[in-house]
Amino acid sequence: MNEIVNSITTYLKGVRAEWGKVTWPERRQVFAETLFVVVIVVVFTLSVYLMDVIFKWVLSYIPHR
């Protein structure tokens, strides 16, 4: 049991040490990259929607049985 507690303690000490080495991006960079991702998602969503509308329109001219 003592070995498990020591392992967990060692692990958490390692996490704490590594946490101090993390370099966090500036707020401006996070905002810019988030905005870029949102714009890309919107563009792709609109592209897929437009393709869906076009395919529906084209397929509506195929006669049904």
DSSP file (Angstrom, degrees, kcal/mol; ACC not computed):
  #  RESIDUE AA STRUCTURE BP1 BP2  ACC     N-H-->O    O-->H-N    N-H-->O    O-->H-N    TCO  KAPPA ALPHA  PHI   PSI    X-CA   Y-CA   Z-CA
    1    1 A M     >        0   0    0      0, 0.0     4,-1.9     0, 0.0     5,-0.2   0.000 360.0 360.0 360.0 -40.2    0.0    0.0    0.0
    2    2 A N  H  >  +     0   0    0      1,-0.2     4,-2.4     2,-0.2     5,-0.2   0.846 360.0  56.9 -63.2 -33.9    2.9    2.3    0.9
    3    3 A E  H  > S+     0   0    0      2,-0.2     4,-2.2     1,-0.2    -1,-0.2   0.884 105.6  50.1 -65.6 -39.0    4.4    1.7   -2.6
    4    4 A I  H  > S+     0   0    0      2,-0.2     4,-2.5     1,-0.2    -2,-0.2   0.924 110.9  48.7 -65.2 -44.9    1.2    2.9   -4.3
    5    5 A V  H  X S+     0   0    0     -4,-1.9     4,-2.5     1,-0.2    -2,-0.2   0.906 112.0  49.4 -62.0 -42.7    1.1    6.1   -2.2
    6    6 A N  H  X S+     0   0    0     -4,-2.4     4,-2.5     2,-0.2    -1,-0.2   0.894 110.5  50.9 -64.2 -39.6    4.8    6.7   -3.0
    7    7 A S  H  X S+     0   0    0     -4,-2.2     4,-2.5     2,-0.2    -2,-0.2   0.925 112.0  46.4 -63.2 -44.8    4.2    6.2   -6.7
    8    8 A I  H  X S+     0   0    0     -4,-2.5     4,-2.6     2,-0.2    -2,-0.2   0.917 112.8  50.1 -64.0 -43.4    1.3    8.6   -6.7
    9    9 A T  H  X S+     0   0    0     -4,-2.5     4,-2.1     2,-0.2    -2,-0.2   0.911 111.5  48.2 -61.8 -43.6    3.2   11.2   -4.8
   10   10 A T  H  X S+     0   0    0     -4,-2.5     4,-2.1     2,-0.2    -1,-0.2   0.915 111.6  50.6 -63.1 -43.3    6.2   10.9   -7.1
   11   11 A Y  H  X S+     0   0    0     -4,-2.5     4,-2.4     1,-0.2    -2,-0.2   0.938 110.5  48.1 -60.4 -47.8    3.9   11.2  -10.1
   12   12 A L  H  X S+     0   0    0     -4,-2.6     4,-2.3     1,-0.2    -1,-0.2   0.855 109.6  53.0 -65.0 -34.9    2.2   14.3   -8.7
   13   13 A K  H  X S+     0   0    0     -4,-2.1     4,-2.1     2,-0.2    -1,-0.2   0.897 109.6  49.6 -65.3 -39.3    5.6   15.9   -7.9
   14   14 A G  H  X S+     0   0    0     -4,-2.1     4,-2.4     2,-0.2    -2,-0.2   0.896 109.7  50.8 -64.5 -40.8    6.6   15.3  -11.5
   15   15 A V  H  X S+     0   0    0     -4,-2.4     4,-2.4     1,-0.2    -2,-0.2   0.922 110.0  50.0 -61.9 -44.3    3.4   16.9  -12.8
   16   16 A R  H  X S+     0   0    0     -4,-2.3     4,-1.1     1,-0.2    -2,-0.2   0.893 111.3  49.0 -62.0 -40.9    4.0   19.9  -10.6
   17   17 A A  H  < S+     0   0    0     -4,-2.1     4,-0.5     1,-0.2     3,-0.3   0.914 113.7  45.4 -66.2 -43.1    7.6   20.3  -12.0
   18   18 A E  H >X S+     0   0    0     -4,-2.4     3,-1.2     1,-0.2     4,-0.5   0.846 104.1  63.7 -69.4 -33.3    6.5   19.9  -15.6
   19   19 A W  H >< S+     0   0    0     -4,-2.4     3,-0.9     1,-0.3    -1,-0.2   0.852  98.5  55.9 -59.6 -34.4    3.6   22.4  -15.1
   20   20 A G  T 3< S+     0   0    0     -4,-1.1    -1,-0.3    -3,-0.3    -2,-0.2   0.708 101.9  57.2 -71.2 -19.5    6.1   25.1  -14.3
   21   21 A K  T <4 S+     0   0    0     -3,-1.2    -1,-0.2    -4,-0.5    -2,-0.2   0.553  80.5 111.7 -87.5  -8.6    7.8   24.5  -17.6
   22   22 A V    <<  -     0   0    0     -3,-0.9     2,-0.6    -4,-0.5    -3,-0.0  -0.452  57.1-150.8 -70.1 133.4    4.7   25.2  -19.7
   23   23 A T        -     0   0    0     -2,-0.2    -2,-0.1     0, 0.0    -1,-0.1  -0.928  13.3-150.9-105.0 116.3    4.7   28.3  -21.8
   24   24 A W        -     0   0    0     -2,-0.6     3,-0.1     1,-0.1     2,-0.0  -0.639  17.0-115.9 -88.0 141.3    1.3   29.7  -22.2
   25   25 A P        -     0   0    0      0, 0.0    -1,-0.1     0, 0.0     2,-0.1  -0.300  36.8 -96.0 -70.9 159.9    0.4   31.7  -25.3
   26   26 A E     >  -     0   0    0      1,-0.1     4,-2.2     4,-0.0     3,-0.2  -0.372  31.3-113.2 -72.8 156.9   -0.6   35.3  -25.0
   27   27 A R  H  > S+     0   0    0      1,-0.2     4,-2.4     2,-0.2     5,-0.2   0.871 116.7  54.8 -58.1 -39.7   -4.3   36.2  -24.9
   28   28 A R  H  > S+     0   0    0      1,-0.2     4,-2.4     2,-0.2    -1,-0.2   0.896 108.0  48.9 -63.2 -40.9   -4.1   37.9  -28.3
   29   29 A Q  H  > S+     0   0    0      2,-0.2     4,-2.6     1,-0.2     5,-0.2   0.910 110.8  50.1 -66.0 -42.7   -2.7   34.8  -30.0
   30   30 A V  H  X S+     0   0    0     -4,-2.2     4,-2.3     1,-0.2    -2,-0.2   0.920 111.9  48.4 -61.8 -43.6   -5.4   32.6  -28.4
   31   31 A F  H  X S+     0   0    0     -4,-2.4     4,-2.5     2,-0.2    -2,-0.2   0.927 112.5  48.0 -62.6 -45.6   -8.1   34.9  -29.7
   32   32 A A  H  X S+     0   0    0     -4,-2.4     4,-2.2     1,-0.2    -2,-0.2   0.917 114.2  45.4 -63.5 -44.6   -6.6   35.1  -33.2
   33   33 A E  H  X S+     0   0    0     -4,-2.6     4,-2.2     2,-0.2    -1,-0.2   0.874 113.0  50.5 -69.2 -36.3   -6.2   31.3  -33.5
   34   34 A T  H  X S+     0   0    0     -4,-2.3     4,-2.4    -5,-0.2    -2,-0.2   0.921 110.8  49.1 -65.0 -43.7   -9.7   30.7  -32.1
   35   35 A L  H  X S+     0   0    0     -4,-2.5     4,-2.5     1,-0.2    -2,-0.2   0.904 109.8  52.3 -61.4 -41.7  -11.2   33.2  -34.5
   36   36 A F  H  X S+     0   0    0     -4,-2.2     4,-2.4     2,-0.2    -1,-0.2   0.917 110.1  48.0 -60.3 -45.0   -9.3   31.5  -37.4
   37   37 A V  H  X S+     0   0    0     -4,-2.2     4,-2.5     2,-0.2    -2,-0.2   0.918 111.5  49.9 -63.7 -43.8  -10.7   28.0  -36.4
   38   38 A V  H  X S+     0   0    0     -4,-2.4     4,-2.4     1,-0.2    -2,-0.2   0.914 111.3  49.0 -62.4 -42.8  -14.3   29.4  -36.1
   39   39 A V  H  X S+     0   0    0     -4,-2.5     4,-2.6     2,-0.2    -2,-0.2   0.924 111.5  49.1 -63.1 -44.6  -14.0   31.0  -39.6
   40   40 A I  H  X S+     0   0    0     -4,-2.4     4,-2.6     2,-0.2     5,-0.2   0.908 111.0  50.2 -61.6 -42.3  -12.6   27.8  -41.1
   41   41 A V  H  X S+     0   0    0     -4,-2.5     4,-2.5     1,-0.2    -1,-0.2   0.918 111.6  48.2 -62.6 -43.2  -15.5   25.8  -39.5
   42   42 A V  H  X S+     0   0    0     -4,-2.4     4,-2.7     2,-0.2     5,-0.2   0.919 111.7  49.9 -63.6 -43.4  -18.1   28.2  -40.8
   43   43 A V  H  X S+     0   0    0     -4,-2.6     4,-2.2     1,-0.2    -2,-0.2   0.933 113.7  44.8 -62.2 -46.5  -16.5   28.1  -44.4
   44   44 A F  H  X S+     0   0    0     -4,-2.6     4,-2.5     2,-0.2     5,-0.2   0.891 112.5  52.1 -65.7 -38.6  -16.5   24.3  -44.4
   45   45 A T  H  X S+     0   0    0     -4,-2.5     4,-2.4    -5,-0.2    -2,-0.2   0.932 111.4  46.2 -63.0 -45.7  -20.0   24.1  -43.0
   46   46 A L  H  X S+     0   0    0     -4,-2.7     4,-2.6     2,-0.2    -1,-0.2   0.866 111.2  53.7 -65.0 -35.3  -21.3   26.5  -45.7
   47   47 A S  H  X S+     0   0    0     -4,-2.2     4,-2.5    -5,-0.2    -2,-0.2   0.928 110.5  45.5 -64.1 -45.4  -19.4   24.5  -48.4
   48   48 A V  H  X S+     0   0    0     -4,-2.5     4,-2.3     2,-0.2    -2,-0.2   0.914 113.6  50.0 -65.0 -42.1  -21.0   21.2  -47.3
   49   49 A Y  H  X S+     0   0    0     -4,-2.4     4,-2.4    -5,-0.2    -2,-0.2   0.924 110.9  49.2 -61.5 -44.3  -24.4   22.8  -47.2
   50   50 A L  H  X S+     0   0    0     -4,-2.6     4,-2.5     1,-0.2    -2,-0.2   0.906 110.7  50.1 -63.1 -42.2  -24.0   24.4  -50.6
   51   51 A M  H  X S+     0   0    0     -4,-2.5     4,-2.8     1,-0.2    -1,-0.2   0.901 109.9  52.0 -62.5 -39.3  -22.9   21.0  -52.1
   52   52 A D  H  X S+     0   0    0     -4,-2.3     4,-2.4     2,-0.2    -2,-0.2   0.922 110.5  47.2 -61.9 -44.8  -25.9   19.4  -50.5
   53   53 A V  H  X S+     0   0    0     -4,-2.4     4,-2.3     2,-0.2    -2,-0.2   0.917 113.3  48.6 -63.4 -43.4  -28.3   21.9  -52.0
   54   54 A I  H  X S+     0   0    0     -4,-2.5     4,-2.7     2,-0.2     5,-0.2   0.928 112.1  48.3 -64.1 -45.1  -26.6   21.5  -55.4
   55   55 A F  H  X S+     0   0    0     -4,-2.8     4,-3.0     1,-0.2     5,-0.2   0.900 111.2  50.7 -63.5 -39.9  -26.8   17.7  -55.3
   56   56 A K  H  X S+     0   0    0     -4,-2.4     4,-1.3    -5,-0.2    -1,-0.2   0.918 112.0  47.9 -61.4 -42.1  -30.5   17.9  -54.2
   57   57 A W  H  < S+     0   0    0     -4,-2.3     4,-0.4     2,-0.2    -2,-0.2   0.927 115.0  44.4 -65.0 -45.1  -31.2   20.2  -57.2
   58   58 A V  H >< S+     0   0    0     -4,-2.7     3,-1.4     1,-0.2    -2,-0.2   0.924 114.3  49.3 -65.5 -44.4  -29.3   18.0  -59.7
   59   59 A L  H >< S+     0   0    0     -4,-3.0     3,-1.3     1,-0.3    -1,-0.2   0.716  96.8  70.4 -70.6 -19.1  -30.9   14.8  -58.3
   60   60 A S  T 3< S+     0   0    0     -4,-1.3    -1,-0.3     1,-0.2    -2,-0.2   0.711  93.3  58.9 -69.7 -16.9  -34.4   16.3  -58.5
   61   61 A Y  T <  S+     0   0    0     -3,-1.4    -1,-0.2    -4,-0.4    -2,-0.2   0.488  82.2  97.1 -89.9  -4.2  -34.1   16.1  -62.3
   62   62 A I  S <  S-     0   0    0     -3,-1.3     2,-0.0    -4,-0.2    -3,-0.0  -0.750  84.7-115.6 -83.9 126.2  -33.6   12.3  -62.3
   63   63 A P        -     0   0    0      0, 0.0     2,-0.2     0, 0.0    -2,-0.1  -0.328  25.8-134.1 -65.7 142.8  -36.9   10.6  -62.9
   64   64 A H              0   0    0     -4,-0.1    -4,-0.0     1,-0.1     0, 0.0  -0.622 360.0 360.0 -92.3 153.5  -38.3    8.5  -60.1
   65   65 A R              0   0    0     -2,-0.2    -1,-0.1     0, 0.0     0, 0.0   0.422 360.0 360.0 -98.8 360.0  -39.7    5.0  -60.7
